[in-house]
């Protein structure tokens, strides 16, 4: 009996030691995995169910870390939802994710169904655009329910706002209050009041801003790509339809196709200084101050991003969120799980698990820290959602009804004829130094890409300068002169001399003589060196000519591109400042991407 | 020396106790030669919280021990709506749960899977209206009219609160219900409207009269964005986006689980539609035909044991904690959620003019197709 006891004692001890050893192992693994940086990939477990997600660019602020945490838990054998070890037979899940512009990804998914040989084809398990419009549009374009909209759960909330300088908003509020006899605090502001500034003979000066511009500068992105732009354009159609007597709840094709409603939208678009492809750029543009733009359509989180000092440029004063009185949209960042042949039922279930994980309070706290309102109502709103950051948590008070997909699609298509068209001079330096480092050849490729990127309703002219200024293609509709532009660009040769000042002066003066108030007027000036001209035109002359245009109702935008290391950045910066723009820097490696980006302004 | 001796004695006493304890545990463990039986369970989101706790409790109870082997219920961590099961063909012969707790027997019927209902109902929850108190006052004319489909429809017909003649309420008449094409409770809202318009408990094509279609259209138009409400109107209403919702219709269980948050944000009033549609939470089994007889018998015994355990009075008594109604006992004042609900109109024993009895899958499809077309107008 004693011997039996001793044997049992030893067995027990060994078992206990074994248990202690087992306890240690996960904890040491845990330490290793928790130390993995957010951007480092976690090894995929061999038996994992792999799913993919393509999300809106702004979700880059929180989803990569979230994906890493999720994958790390499974790699440790832990279910991240329950924090319990995986049950027997329960397979780990592995998520791969990347960002993509909502409109482009939506097209790619539809192409995967209807046109699988197209260059743009996307086959994710989850598509997480900024707003559900894209999921409804995907269903509409594909002609089938690619997404169960009721199952596409919101994961981060952000209303679309107008980010406007506080001084500008106060000016409007005070002026309207004086005119109507209201308390300034009671004045509700929307498109109606913003248009009043535009239509006022002296612009901002009539609204109490000394030396204020005569015109209003507004900006938004491309509604074919950007969710914010799409929601903004729909809101503009609502605002215009109401002015034209629409009393219904939801826009229909009747309103969208109404010539008066379209003209109303065109009037709003007249406020546009320039467009851009991505919201990311607009955050930087607006941060430059009221001289550059008066207000921009953004998601509320972008406004918080700027006011929290996270842009490269520190804004000179506070931006505040204007929630237009006519109404706005919530962007819900829904997780749409694809109902398509490339998603198995196992993957769909795994996608639901990941969605649940993103909605857990811990992840939602992270989402909120990046300026999005939490989608999980159990997580109370906290910092950065404070009035000091320019937002109002009780807004938006009026939310617009989302029109049917075919109406949203029609609004998108209307973009080509309601947007503000542009007159653009492309001015290229062909001095001798452009022969070095293959600069001219790269510039030619970039200029061709620039032309390709423009809408054909724009008008474009081409000028070059070396020891003289030559207008190679007169300003004209791109549809008609695209061929001449291509031919001339391909034939460019380097020559001696750099008449930078004379060229700029000539083109800006030329543009000033043909003032078309309905169009953006822009000069894209690509230069790789200092002015070596005869100095009959000085830098001051150029700056004065540009400055004179600033007081026009439709000022010229000069966008200088400092090309290569020898470019005279100081001179180009002075010209840019006179036009309230900034010098863009490029070299032969990235000049094409830069000019493509600039083409998205128009 | 005496201390060392005492220490040795204590160590031996502890070891002895440990060995005796282990022996006891061994005797009470299932037969180690028998393979444990795991049953997977997927539930509707409305029952997930309840079933999560119930399964944990079952898995540690003696009821799971059957003839010397242990049954473990493995609850899918992610619930799934009945409509997703039905419309998305979520399950295959190779990938399916053993047990499915749907929100309604209708869904089990519609889904068309090889499933068999083991227990027709484990819990209950009726459909309920919720509105801001000022809105409820306005549409019922301070309580003169009942808060029902007719009064809600009249407000929807007006379009805006100004048109309806309600002073102090701004903007459009905003109604919220779950998307019928995407959720079972959304489809049940359509059934509720039809049953109440026609004052009937059996729904078929004859109920879809032109008069009904005309009557219901303004209600569809009053939902600002059906696509993004999701499957839980109560959660939507307490979220930031839901602040503009005036009236919602939803399962009572969803309302009760968000009641505290809802009443913190605004004063509300609830009411039951006269003709009720009831969520009955049936437990269904995926019928497996290729198991050896002994294994099939064990599986049946296990399913039966779990099902019967859920119907025990002690387990049924847990339901009100989750906002669900037990089968045989009504909730009482001692049930916190229902007591809180009673202050805004939740009834311990609601009385209905009638209760939906049947609606075929073909009729469901016709109704959904009509709704999809109508909401795009």
Interface residues (C-beta under 8 A of the other chain):
Chain A: X5 X8 X9 X12 X79 X81 X82 X87 X88 X89 X90 X132 X135 X136 X145 X148 X149 X150 X151 X152 X153 X154 X157 X248 X249 X250 X252 X330 X332 X334 X339 X345 X346 X348 X349 X352 X353 X355 X356 X373 X375 X377 X381 X393 X394 X397 X398 X399 X400 X401 X402 X404 X405 X406
Chain B: X15 X16 X18 X19 X22 X38 X74 X76 X77 X78 X80 X81 X83 X84 X87 X88 X89 X90 X91 X92 X95 X159 X171 X172 X178 X179 X181 X182 X183 X186 X221 X222 X224 X225 X226 X227 X228 X229 X230 X231 X235 X238 X239 X240 X241 X243 X244 X258 X261 X375 X376 X377
